[in-house]
Amino acid sequence: MNWMSGATRRGAWALVGAGLVVLSGCAVTPRVPSTSNAATEVTAQTSRAYHGRFSVQYNDQNGQPRNAYGNFDWKETGDTVTLQLRNPLGQTLAIVTSSPSSAMLELPNRAPQTADNVSQLMQNTMGFALPVEGLRYWLQPSPAPTSRARTTMDPSSGTGRLKEIKQDGWTIDYVAYADAPATGVKRVNLTRTEPSLDIKLVLDQ
């Protein structure tokens, strides 16, 4: 991944506050039954955790291009997601907590901020929002059950793996899966055009 340095770190807290996170955009075609079943399995599972690295390219509220990168820890318990983002030195940049009824954003040396949902909180605080809610499903990988999606399978995998999801204005590209005996997504890229966002994730576990 192309990690950044210098002035880009000044925008890191803003970027990560969006929390590797949120959902608006165009619906496309309905999901096929197999992906719908996968989404049901996601909902039924009570806990999940990921550790990995992120890199984000975005435009700030003045339209200037920014970059940020670092490490993240994702903890999911029932319908609640807690996402902690840290810089490469291990310092916490932001903590996002999302549930169906509320959302909270904690930034260093600032009072916690709350809103009804993640999207509203991130948009009001940072001027943009990242797909925390969608990532709950996309990291499985599966489309979210809340809206229509278009899926593309990888014909070369021989195992019916997803290659791409288009949903809520996002394109989710599954770049690599873990090698056996490990399972699951290893690398995934998420992009959207409006507002412009390019997110690269590497899952270490």
C-alpha positions in Angstrom: 0.0 0.0 0.0 1.1 3.6 -0.7 1.5 5.0 2.8 1.8 8.8 3.2 3.8 11.1 5.5 4.5 14.7 6.5 1.7 17.1 5.9 -0.7 14.3 5.3 -0.7 13.3 8.9 -2.2 16.6 9.8 -5.4 15.5 8.1 -5.3 12.0 9.5 -7.5 12.6 12.5 -10.1 14.1 10.3 -10.1 11.2 7.9 -10.2 8.5 10.4 -12.9 10.2 12.4 -15.0 9.1 9.5 -14.1 5.7 10.7 -13.3 3.3 7.8 -17.2 4.0 7.6 -21.6 5.1 5.5 -24.2 4.8 3.3 -25.9 6.8 0.6 -26.0 6.4 -3.1 -27.8 4.7 -6.0 -29.4 1.3 -5.8 -28.8 -1.0 -8.7 -30.1 -4.6 -9.3 -31.4 -7.0 -6.7 -29.0 -9.4 -4.9 -29.1 -13.0 -5.8 -30.4 -15.4 -3.2 -26.9 -16.7 -2.2 -25.7 -13.3 -1.2 -28.9 -12.6 0.6 -28.4 -15.8 2.6 -24.9 -14.6 3.4 -26.2 -11.3 4.8 -28.6 -13.3 7.0 -25.7 -15.2 8.4 -23.9 -11.9 9.2 -26.9 -10.6 11.1 -27.1 -13.8 13.1 -23.5 -13.8 14.3 -23.0 -12.0 17.6 -19.4 -11.0 17.6 -16.5 -10.4 15.2 -13.1 -8.6 15.3 -10.6 -7.5 12.7 -7.1 -5.9 12.9 -5.5 -4.4 9.9 -4.1 -1.4 8.0 -5.9 1.4 6.1 -5.0 4.0 3.5 -7.5 6.7 2.4 -7.5 9.3 -0.3 -10.2 12.0 0.0 -11.0 15.7 -0.6 -11.4 17.9 2.5 -14.1 20.4 3.0 -12.2 22.9 0.9 -11.9 20.5 -2.0 -8.2 19.8 -1.4 -6.9 16.3 -1.8 -5.8 14.6 1.4 -4.3 11.3 2.4 -4.2 9.4 5.6 -3.0 6.0 6.7 -2.5 3.8 9.8 -3.8 0.8 11.7 -7.3 -0.1 12.8 -9.1 -2.4 15.2 -12.7 -3.3 14.6 -14.9 -5.0 17.2 -18.4 -6.0 16.5 -20.8 -7.2 19.2 -24.4 -7.8 18.1 -25.5 -4.6 16.4 -22.7 -2.4 17.9 -19.5 -1.7 16.1 -16.5 0.0 17.8 -13.7 1.1 15.4 -10.4 2.4 16.7 -8.0 4.1 14.3 -4.4 4.7 15.1 -1.4 6.3 13.3 1.6 4.3 12.4 3.2 5.1 15.9 0.2 3.5 17.6 -1.4 6.7 18.8 -5.2 6.8 18.8 -6.6 9.1 16.1 -10.3 8.4 16.6 -12.8 5.9 18.1 -16.1 5.5 16.5 -19.0 3.6 18.2 -22.0 2.8 16.1 -25.3 1.1 17.0 -28.8 1.2 15.4 -29.9 3.9 17.8 -26.9 6.1 18.2 -23.3 6.9 17.2 -20.4 8.4 19.1 -17.1 9.9 17.9 -14.1 10.4 20.2 -11.2 12.5 19.1 -8.0 13.2 21.1 -8.4 16.1 23.6 -12.0 16.7 22.6 -15.3 15.9 24.2 -17.1 12.9 22.6 -19.7 13.9 20.0 -22.9 12.0 19.4 -25.6 11.7 16.8 -28.5 9.5 15.8 -26.3 7.5 13.3 -22.8 7.2 12.0 -23.5 8.9 8.7 -25.0 12.0 10.3 -22.2 12.2 12.9 -19.4 11.9 10.4 -21.0 14.3 7.9 -21.7 17.0 10.6 -18.2 16.6 12.2 -15.9 16.1 9.2 -17.9 17.0 6.2 -18.0 13.5 4.7 -18.8 10.0 5.9 -17.2 6.6 5.4 -19.1 3.3 5.2 -18.9 1.8 8.8 -22.4 0.3 8.4 -21.8 -1.2 5.0 -18.4 -2.6 6.1 -20.2 -4.8 8.6 -21.3 -6.9 5.6 -18.8 -6.1 2.9 -15.9 -7.5 5.0 -17.7 -10.9 5.2 -17.9 -10.6 2.1 -21.6 -10.0 1.4 -23.8 -7.1 0.2 -25.6 -5.3 3.0 -29.3 -6.4 3.4 -30.6 -2.8 3.6 -30.5 -1.9 -0.1 -30.1 -3.4 -3.6 -26.7 -4.4 -4.9 -25.0 -5.8 -8.0 -22.5 -8.5 -7.4 -19.8 -10.0 -9.6 -18.2 -13.4 -8.9 -14.6 -14.3 -9.6 -14.7 -17.0 -12.4 -11.0 -17.9 -11.8 -11.5 -18.8 -8.1 -13.4 -22.0 -8.6 -15.0 -21.5 -5.2 -17.7 -18.9 -5.9 -15.8 -16.0 -4.3 -17.1 -12.5 -4.7 -15.0 -10.2 -7.0 -17.0 -7.0 -6.7 -20.0 -5.4 -5.1 -21.7 -2.2 -6.3 -24.0 -0.8 -3.6 -25.1 2.5 -2.2 -22.8 4.4 -4.6 -19.8 2.3 -3.6 -17.7 -0.1 -5.6 -16.1 -2.8 -3.3 -13.3 -4.6 -5.1 -12.0 -7.8 -3.4 -8.3 -7.7 -4.3 -7.1 -10.8 -2.4 -8.4 -13.5 0.0 -6.4 -15.2 2.7 -4.4 -18.2 1.8 -5.5 -21.6 3.1 -5.9 -22.7 5.8 -6.9 -19.2 6.7 -10.2 -17.9 5.3 -11.8 -14.5 4.6 -10.9 -11.3 2.9 -7.3 -10.2 2.9 -7.3 -7.0 0.8 -10.3 -4.9 -0.3 -10.6 -1.5 -2.0 -13.6 0.7 -1.7 -14.2 3.7 -4.0 -17.0 6.2 -4.7 -17.1 9.3 -6.9 -19.4 11.6 -5.0 -18.0 12.6 -2.6 -14.7 11.3 -3.8 -13.2 8.6 -1.6 -10.7 5.8 -2.1 -10.1 3.4 0.7 -7.7 0.5 0.8 -7.8 -2.0 3.6 -5.5 -4.9 4.5 -6.8 -7.3 7.1 -4.1 -9.0 9.1 -6.5 -11.1 11.1 
